[in-house]
Every structure is written in C-alpha cells, then in structure tokens.
Amino acid sequence: MKFIAGNWKMNGSRAALQTMIDALRDVDTKNTVVLCVPYTMLGADAGRAALGAQDVSMHHHGAFTGEVSAEMLRDVNAKYVIVGHSERRQYHGETNDMVREKAAAAIAAGITPIICVGETMDEKQAGKTMAIIESGVRESVPENVDAPIVIAYEPRWAIGAGLTPTADEIAAAHTLIADTLKSMGLAGTPVLYGASVKGNNAAEIMSIPNVDGVLVGGASLKPDDFIPIITSVK
Ligand code: 13P
C-alpha cells in the first residue's frame, strides 16, 4: 500500500475539488489518497480521500493576522498539513526551526504533518545533497514525536521542471532518510518522493526501495492525470 498525496498549491476551486472527489469515489485502490488544497477548499466531504492543508501557523491563536492555526484546520476536518514545502522555504523564508514548530503545532492538534525536505540546485552542485537532506530531517522533525508523521523528499530543482533525479539518486536519498528516521526512533515513518511525478513515472518511482509514496503537484489537479498515478501501484 502506498501513500499518494496531491499538493494543489494555489490552484483549483471548490467546484474542481468536488469534481476530483467524485472521480475518486470509483477508483479501485487500497492506497491512501490525500488532497492538500488551499484553505478555502477545506471542509468538503472528501469521500474516499482525506483532505489536508498546505501550511499552518506555528502559533495557537491570537494576533497573527492572516494565519491559520492547527486547531482551526482540525475544526474543518483536515487530517494532514504540508509543512516546509520548498515554496514556503523559498518565498517565505521558512527555516528548519520554523518547520519543526509548525509540525509540532500540527501534531498537538491531532493533524499529521507532511514534512518536506530537499536540496536546491546550488546545494546539489556543491555536493551537499545528503547533508541538506539529513539536517532537514533532524532539524525539521519535532523531538519525542508520539504521533504519525510523514516525510516528503522533494529535490527543489526538480519541482515543476519536468526533471527527476535518477533512480539511484532517489534510492540514496530515501535510504538516508529512512536511516536517519530510524536513528531518531521513528522507523516505519512513510517517506514520499515529490517533484515532477506523472502517470508515466509514478510506478517506477514507487518501486524504488524506501519510497513509500509520492507527493504530486501539477499532475494532481485533474482526475485524468491523478487517477493513473493512484492506480499505477496496488
Ligand atoms: P510538481 O509535481 O508539479 O513538480 O510539484 C511537486 C511538488 O512541489 C509537490 O509538493
């Protein structure tokens, strides 16, 4: 069984989400299916999928104009939240320390964080991929986690670019993440791969050791693109 999550980023509408939910109802799969949608689309009856958000405040309540707390996400029945996506790190200056606090806020509210880590092209070219991934996991995961979490490895240079690392590169990254999680007492935590996952590469990517599923951007927006990814693995 694999974990297939879509990240709609700042796309879609409530009508588009309803179309997706309706299309997913008849999909024959045992895989976990999650749709991480803009805040305005949460609260829908997601049928056989679960809904998640794409960010959350590290604060619980108070004078933080524009922010949304983990308790508020739970109030609209969100089950997951992406934290530390590379676009949050890039455009909003989010650091591992901030991501860890957001993940802790989610866990405290009973929401499963999908914690993203990954290297930029500069870091890759400087030979720092493994160091960035390991420190990303060690610093972005809260201490003494006693609830489910999910990790997503997203090589930042490959997102939305139609580029993917080689199977060996993905295997090396995921093995490092699995080993790091094990050393933190978190063996068995699902680790997703994300960046340019499509219907024609999803099965191959999910056959790589330690790849427990995928986090899909552009190809999660339309049923015709997303369903083949879900059904590409049993
Ligand atoms: P793409 O699948 O569009 O490359 O996006 C990946 C991503 O950022 C998912 O969180």
Residues whose N, C-alpha, C, O or C-beta is under 5 A from the ligand:
A	BS01	13P	N7 A158 I159 G160 A161 G194 A195 S196 V197 L215 V216 G217 G218 A219
